[in-house]
Amino acid sequence: MDRRKATIIIGAALSAAMAGSTPARAQTFQTYHCADGTQFIVAFYPYDKRAHLQIDGRPLTLARRFGLSGARYSGSGVTLKITRDGITVRHAGRPTTACGLT
């Protein structure tokens, strides 16, 4: 094998190894604790307009809904609102409660 082919093969192998070791871009996981004792984790991904939650020990995907101010996500009896004033969640028939980062 000549030197040029060897260099190309080694370069391709290094590029593949580096690409496989980089973390996913711009994913955001946040843990919130609410006034009523509820705790949940929410994740947002750049390719997806939905919110991915883990609340009450179960994973949920909430669709983005129309909101007059801020962002609102809901599904499966859970509503998550993100506004300039803060984060609120409503789930399992409980009243809406304010939440903050843990």
C-alpha positions in Angstrom: 0.0 0.0 0.0 1.4 3.4 -0.9 1.9 6.2 1.6 -1.0 8.3 0.2 -3.6 5.5 0.7 -2.3 4.8 4.2 -2.7 8.4 5.1 -6.3 8.6 3.8 -7.3 5.4 5.7 -5.7 6.6 8.9 -7.4 10.0 8.6 -10.8 8.4 7.9 -10.4 6.1 10.9 -9.5 9.0 13.2 -12.4 11.1 11.9 -14.9 8.3 12.5 -13.5 7.7 16.0 -13.8 11.4 16.9 -17.3 11.7 15.5 -18.5 8.7 17.6 -17.1 10.2 20.8 -18.8 13.6 20.7 -21.9 14.1 22.8 -25.3 15.1 21.3 -25.4 18.8 20.6 -27.6 21.2 22.6 -29.7 18.7 24.5 -30.8 20.2 27.8 -31.8 18.3 30.9 -33.1 20.2 33.9 -34.4 19.0 37.2 -37.1 21.0 38.9 -38.6 20.9 42.4 -42.1 22.3 42.9 -43.8 24.0 45.9 -46.1 20.9 46.3 -43.2 18.5 46.5 -43.3 17.4 42.9 -40.0 16.8 41.3 -39.4 16.2 37.6 -36.8 16.2 34.9 -37.4 17.9 31.5 -35.3 17.5 28.4 -35.4 19.6 25.2 -33.7 18.6 21.9 -32.9 20.9 19.0 -34.6 18.6 16.4 -37.8 18.2 18.4 -40.4 20.8 19.5 -41.8 18.6 22.3 -40.8 18.5 25.9 -39.7 15.2 27.3 -40.5 14.8 31.0 -40.0 12.2 33.7 -42.5 12.9 36.4 -44.1 10.5 39.0 -41.6 7.9 37.9 -42.8 7.7 34.3 -41.6 9.2 31.1 -43.9 11.5 29.1 -43.6 13.4 25.9 -45.6 16.7 25.9 -46.6 18.4 22.7 -46.1 22.1 22.3 -49.4 24.0 22.5 -50.3 27.5 21.6 -49.7 29.9 24.5 -50.2 33.7 24.7 -47.1 34.2 26.7 -44.2 31.8 27.0 -44.3 28.2 26.0 -46.9 25.6 27.0 -46.6 21.9 26.6 -49.3 19.3 27.5 -50.2 15.7 27.2 -51.4 12.7 29.3 -52.9 14.9 31.9 -49.7 17.0 32.4 -49.3 20.7 31.5 -46.0 22.5 31.7 -45.8 26.2 31.3 -42.6 28.2 30.8 -43.0 32.0 31.1 -40.8 34.9 32.0 -42.2 34.7 35.5 -41.1 31.0 36.0 -42.1 27.4 35.5 -45.4 25.8 36.5 -46.7 22.3 36.2 -50.1 20.7 36.7 -50.5 16.9 36.8 -52.4 14.0 38.3 -55.5 16.2 39.1 -53.4 18.4 41.4 -53.6 22.2 41.2 -51.0 24.2 39.2 -47.8 24.7 41.2 -44.7 26.8 40.8 -41.4 25.1 40.3 -37.7 26.0 40.3 -34.4 24.5 39.4 -33.0 22.0 42.0 
